[in-house]
Amino acid sequence: MLQAVWNVPSSKIEASDIYCRSCWEDWAQHVKGGRYALSKSCEEWAIQAGIQFEPSHMGNPFYCLPCGRFFNHGLTSLEKHLRDSHPDVIVGLARKRKHEETVTKSQSKPPVRHGTGCGNSRGKSDMTKGSKPSNSTGQDGVKRPSAPSGQPNAFGKTLEIQTLQATDDCKDSEFELVWEFRADDHNPIDDSDSDDDGDWQAMTKTMNHLLEKRWAQGWDKNLDLHDTFYVQGKGFSYFIDSHCMLQQNTSTGRTRKIRRVDARSQARKKAAQVEQLLREKEELLAKVAMLEQDKKTLEASQADHATHMMAQEAWRVSRQLQAKICIQLNRRDAVFASIQKALLAAWPSDHNGECLRMNHFSIIGLQQVCNTNIWKDYEFRKEQVRKELEGRDNFPRVTSTLPPEVCSWAHLDAKINEVLVIHGTTLDKTEQIAGFGFDERLAHERGLYGQGVYFTDQSCKALQYSGAVSVPTWKGSGKGSGEGFFIIARVILGHPKDADGPLKNTKVEPPVDPGDPSKGRFHSVIAQPGTPSDRWRRQVHREFVIFNGAQAYPELIVHFKIS
């Protein structure tokens, strides 16, 4: 009958390597796939995981003893359970197989594997007889390694394992270290990980001796030897997988990749690296010598420069003292006409009274101020205001009614409310301002909007302080000289405060929020037309007040006359 089973044309019987010898000889080699047949891989996994077949459960005959659950033979039942709950079994069997072409007919014989819990009494191991050994110790009495937590077990269960013991004869043997292990953190089962980038380190001489001994026996090509074996020596014991090229420490369970390298090739590679390093060393030494020479040259040059500058110190000081701060512009320059036109345009047409004197306004001289000290202070203050305005998004934007043609070369920063305005003054004050800049400490202490420097963008208002016309006072009207001076300046208004009345006795910028000093201060005060100046009068012209003279730079001094 058994022979008839094999002779059925539709039968497709393949030798299996998952049964013990006695079961194979008795019945396994004659079994034909039936109703509950599993795939070859699934059957291997089931046997390794200890799955039991219970015929009484017709629908779900496969019982997982560790989990206490029943499953059927479908791909979504038993096989899925093994993949999800027992991945170590699958990983343990995912190994390199010997090529079929290397196996001859004479070598075909029933493979020896772990028993499956059968009741056969012939040739059974301790496990098949029922005396189940512990998970950590096999039938050969050797402790089995277990993978550390989170690391897959790449070895699985093994029955026949060759053990190689270290001997004293390896101490004096002459051979090169050709075996290495990967020391960095990596997944030894992941083939996608590039080994070329790993941290490979040479094994000890004893380990090299043991692995070379197994290598001489054929390594994984010897069909008479198992794929896995032990190597033991003084202070170490490893479980070696010759197919997957892995080693597992029997004490810690740590698994690492191993490899065999060509010692002569490694020596040539090391020699090439040494030669390259020597060349780089020579290049670096040459660069160091060149830099040392450059250093000496630079030190000598600096010494010569210091000597030269000391010799010129007196001359430089005298030149600085003699440098002109104000440059007189030629009257034929077209800038005269453009500034004349701009200042007349800055006179509101609806203003009457003393403002009508602008009808007789004419420029008789222009001086451009070139004072680097004042300019440095102005630039420094500009950066301060720019930083103080960071985070203030709601402050008002201010523009000047003074036409930009008055200083066409000036590039103003609208983000900090930098504008062109006019300051009316007398001749003696123009020389002080050109030499030292605007100084709020010299301002009138009883100014209507505080002790600050006053500017305007309306030329008729600046005319009142220029000395060219009489200014009404409580003592009566004085008589002007007919000639006066304007200083056209660029001013940083920053975050301005709109005055709602007089601010007498104010000496510094008002705070943005008197109840919260962290919000900082305003940078200027603007008095708009219509602002009450006292109980009966209101502001006629627009005025700007700053309390830090560094926020203004004098660009031009305009000498004019009122005929």
Residue, then its C-alpha position, 0 to 999 in steps of 0.5 A: m500500500l505504501q508503494a502504491v501511494w508513491n506511485v499515484p501520478s498526482s502525488k508530489i512527495e518531497a523529502s522533508d528535513i523536519y522529522c526525527r530519524s525513527c519517524w522518518e523511517d516509519w512513516a514520514q517519508h510515505v505521508k502524502g499531503g492531506r486536508y490539514a497539510l501545511s506548507k513546508s516552511c510553516e510546518e518547520w516553524a510549527i515544529q520548532a514552536g512546539i505546535q501540537f496536532e489535536p484531531s478532536h478539534m476538527g476545525n482548528p486542530f493545531y494547538c499552540l502549547p505556549c499560548g494555549r490557543f487553537f488554529n487552523h491551517g490557513l495562511t491567516s491563522l497558524e502561519k500568521h500566529l507564528r509570524d506575530s507571536h514566535p518571530d524568533v522561530i522564523v528568524g532561527l530558520a531563515r538561514k543559508r541552505k546548501h546548494e542542491e547541486t553540491v549534494t550527491k546521491s550518496q549523501s542523501k539520507p534522512p536528516v537528523r533533527h529535534g524530535t516533534g514529541c512523537g511516541n516512537s521508541r526507536g532512536k529518540s532523544d531526551m526530548t522525544k522520550g518525554s524528558k524535556p530539557s530546559n530551554s537553556t541546556g541541550q542534550d549535550g549538556v552545553k548551555r544554549p545562548s539566548a538573545p538579549s531583550g530586543q535582539p532576535n535569536a539568529f540560531g534557533k534550536t540545534l541538536e548536533i553541535q560540534t565543539l572546538q576547544a582551545t589548546d595550548d598549541c595555538k600560542d606558538s603557532e604562526f598564522e596571521l589574524v584573518w578573522e574579525f567581528r563587527a563591534d558597533d551596534h547593528n542588527p545582525i539579521d538585517d542584510s540591508d545594513s552595509d558591512d563596509d561601514g561597520d566597525w570591524q575589529a580583529m579577533t584574539k589569536t585563540m579565536n582565530h586559531l579555532l575558527e581557522k581549524r574549522w575553516a580547514q575542515g570545510w566550514d559550511k561546505n562540509l556536509d558531514l558537519h552541522d552549520t553551527f558549532y561551539v568554540q570554547g577557550k579560557g574566558f570565552s564561549y561562543f556559538i558560531d553560525s557558519h552559514c550566516m557568519l554570526q557569533q553569539n556569546t553563550s553568557t550574554g546572548r549578544t550576537r555579532k557578525i563575523r567575517r574572514v579577510d585576506a591578511r595579505s590584502q589587509a596588510r597591503k591596505k594598511a601599508a597604503q594607509v600608512e603611506q598616505l598618512l606619511r604624505e599628508k604629514e609631509e604636506l602639513l609640515a610644509k604648510v607649517a613651515m610656510l605659515e611660520q615664515d609668513k608669521k615672521t614676515l608679518e611681525a616684521s611688517q607690523a614692527d615697521h608699520a608701528t615705527h612709521m606711524m609713530a614718526q607720523e603721529a605729530w603730523r596726523v594730529s596736526r592734520q586732524l586739527q586742521a581738517k575742514i568740517c564745513i565745505q562751502l558750496n559754489r554758488r553756481d552749483a545747481v543745488f542752490a536752486s533745488i534747495q531754494k525751491a524745496l524750502l519755499a515748498a515747505w512753507p504752507s500756503d495757508h499760513n499768514g502773519e510772520c510766515l508771509r516773510m517767506n515771500h522774500f526768502s533767498i539763499i546766499g550761502l550753503q555749507q555741507v557738514c562733514n564731521t565723522n565724529i558726529w556721524k559715528d554717534y548718529e550711526f550708533r544711535k540709529e542701531q540702538v533705536r533699531k534694536e529698541l523697535e524690535g517687537r514694537d509693531n504698532f508705533p506710528r509711521v512719520t513722514s516729513t513735508l520737507p521735499p526730499e530734493v533738499c538732500s537728494w543724496a540722503h538715503l533714509d530708513a523709513k523703518i525707524n522714522e528717519v526724516l529730513v527736517i529744519h532747525g532754525t538758529t543763529l550764526d554762533k550756534t551753527e558753528q557749535i552744532a557743526g563742530f559738536g552736534f546737537d546737544e540737548r543739555l544746552a536746550h532751554e529748560r522751559g521749552l513748551y514740550g520739554q528740554g530737548v532739541y526742536f525741529t520742524d518740517q515747515s520753513c516758516k516756523a524755523l524762520q522764527y528762530s533764525g534771527a532774520v526776523s523779529v520775534p514777538t515777546w512779552k517785552g515787545s517785538g525785536k528787530g531782525s537782522g534780515e539774515g538768518f540760518f537754517i540747519i537741514a538735518r536728518v533726524i531719527l524719530g523712532h517711536p514718537k509720542d503725540a503731545d496732547g498738551p505742554l510737556k514743560n520740565t520734561k528732560v528725557e523721553p516719556p515712558v511708553d507705559p508709566g505702569d510698565p517700565s519694561k516697555g521702554r520709552f518713546h524716542s521723540v515727541i511730535a506736536q501736531p497743529g491744533t495741539p493746545s499750547d495753553r488755555w487759550r492758544r493752540q499749536v499752529h506749526r508741526e514740531f519735532v522734539i528729541f531728547n538725545g542729540a545723537q539722534a540728529y545729524p546736521e547735513l547742510i547749513v543754509h545762510f539766507k536773507i529776507s529782503 
